[in-house]
Amino acid sequence: MTSFQDFGLADPISRALKEENYLIPTPIQAQTIPLALAGRDVVGIAQTGTGKTAAFALPILHRILEHRVRPQPKACRVLVLSPTRELSSQILDSFNAYGRHIRLTSALVIGGVPMGRQVRSVMQGVEVMVATPGRLLDLVQSNGLKLNQVEFLVLDEADRMLDMGFINDIRKIVGKLPIKRQTLFFSATMPKDIAELAEAMLRDPAHVAVTPAASTVERITQRIIQVDFTAKPAVLAQLLKQEPVDRALVFTRTKHGADKVVKGLARAGIDANAIHGNKSQSQRERVLAAFRAGEIRTLVATDIAARGIDVDGISHVVNFDLPNIPETYVHRIGRTARAGADGVAISLIAGAEEMGYLRDIERLIRMAIPATDRRTGTVTQQAEVHHGGRPHRGNRQRGHGG
């Protein structure tokens, strides 16, 4: 498919796409939309930034219009599950944008906001509901929501939901859904647990993959700096002052660590804000809006809070703490080099434990990440990119991510 017009989407949806300046579908859209329009279950392997939301939202909206019925009270026709509040909010915004000419009824069901308001929003029934698993179950258990009318189920970023401990919640939710439904299942990686979950949930699914599992974007220049743990705050401040930063996203392992990094940067004269699970939804939205607008240049985040941050113009990702799950590294650095831009990913490595994490990451991405001297910025170790056992010099990993 070379144009969105080739899909044969309903006229109100096509009009909205023209207004959004959607012209040429991305690979995940080109492959998924025809399958979903035909009613197939789909397993999609695609990273954030590849256009997944339109890949599932557009065919679902078209199919809703084909058979438009009033939703029953306390029920929804479409249920989209996503791991974080931010991503859920962005998905619903997309549904509402594509459905602007069809008077779509929709609801957002996430933690961090009063539950009473959400109960009222679904009282009359809605066509589309986007939810995080925990709050959705709260609503079901309080008899504020029924799941027996769901016709379309979407699981977005399934591997991240596994990382965050949602897999049992998802199984409970799926157990309450009608067996006859269409299921669209998306994940950036396909570890064994996720593959088993998909197999249990989907009927004869079509498989779509637009990027090798855990590939890293080729436009990202990756490097590591080995430091003493106590020197990390000073090295981070030095980096943010020396590097040509448009926007920097700094990752820490814990919420407390994120706050501590922000305080350390403030002492070094660098404005930064933190985003993590202890912040209220309104605080997180304010900080994200300021980061997106360029009012804040440095955002410090935990993995859970950063999921769903979809901001172009992030020039640098810095791993203040290296993640202990290799796939998480791939997710993190995929926040830069968006929309055709180049990006830089720098990891601060301290101690034997983080060196072990680094080795796991290098095995996954099949390259040795070059080390640089923090004082001079010169490369002290060249990367080797491994293809079929033969090392090739270079400092970029070939791949197609987003």
Secondary structure, DSSP 8 states (H G I E B T S, - for coil): --SGGGG---HHHHHHHHHTT--S--HHHHHHHHHHHTT--EEEE--TTSSHHHHHHHHHHHHHHHT-----TT-EEEEEE-SSHHHHHHHHHHHHHHTTTTT--EEEE-TTS-HHHHHHHTTT-EEEEEE-HHHHHHHHHTTS---TT--EEEE-SHHHHHHTT-HHHHHHHHHTS-SS-EEEEEESS--HHHHHHHHHH-SS-EEEESS-TT---TTEEEEEEE--GGGHHHHHHHHHHHS--SSEEEE-SSHHHHHHHHHHHHHTT---EEE-TTS-HHHHHHHHHHHHHTS-SEEEE-HHHHTT---TT--EEEESS--SSHHHHHHHHTTSS-TT--EEEEEEE-HHHHHHHHHHHHHHHTB---EE-TTT--EEE--EEEETTEEEE-S-------
